[in-house]
Amino acid sequence: MAPAIRKKLRLIVPLAYMVGILMLSSIEQSAVPDVDEPLRGLSPLLQNLLHIPLYAILAGIGFWALAGYTEQRGYKTGLTLLMVLAFSIIDETYQATVPGRTSSLMDVALDVTGGILALVVLTRMGRPGRQRKQNPAAR
């Protein structure tokens, strides 16, 4: 497969994941009682904390998708964080229109927290087989 096509295909993964999040946001609380059954036993605080891993995954696949376009970590990190924030705001705004659902700035904060945590891990990870350059003056 040509590298240009591979680069474009990488963008499909985060977009598909975002569609999945929007589908979850589309579920009315009272429409399908069995869908949220596993979450009913959790406290509302614990349910809200699930935003963190959901958006950490989004940040991870967004960061991965951008690897086909640039190797500059700072640029990828900033663009990924911006994507997480923008999509979180879009999702919460959309949720406000779904009967039985609410939106909150706390959810946006938890979403961004998940994104930041994922990006901290991803930017701190060394690549296998690659040694970090050491400052000769630090020895």
JOTARA-V416926 format. One record per backbone hydrogen bond with DSSP energy under -1.0 kcal/mol. NH is the residue of the N-H (numbers start at 1). CO is the residue of the C=O. Records with the same first field share a line. If there is no record, write none. Layout:
BEGIN
NH = CO, CO
END
This chain:
BEGIN
6 = 2
7 = 3
8 = 4
9 = 5
10 = 6
12 = 9
15 = 11
16 = 12
17 = 13
18 = 14
19 = 15
20 = 16
21 = 17
22 = 18
23 = 19
24 = 20
25 = 21
26 = 22
27 = 24
35 = 32
42 = 39
47 = 43
48 = 44
49 = 45
51 = 48
52 = 49
54 = 50
55 = 51
56 = 52
57 = 53
58 = 54
59 = 55
60 = 56
61 = 57
62 = 58
63 = 59
64 = 60
65 = 61
66 = 62
68 = 65
69 = 66
70 = 66
76 = 72
77 = 73
78 = 74
79 = 75
80 = 76
81 = 77
82 = 78
83 = 79
84 = 80
85 = 81
86 = 82
87 = 83
88 = 84
89 = 85
90 = 86
91 = 87
92 = 88
93 = 89
94 = 90
95 = 91
96 = 92
97 = 94
98 = 95
101 = 98
108 = 104
109 = 105
110 = 106
111 = 107
112 = 108
113 = 109
114 = 110
115 = 111
116 = 112
117 = 113
118 = 114
119 = 115
120 = 116
121 = 117
122 = 118
123 = 119
124 = 120
125 = 121
130 = 127
138 = 135
139 = 136
END
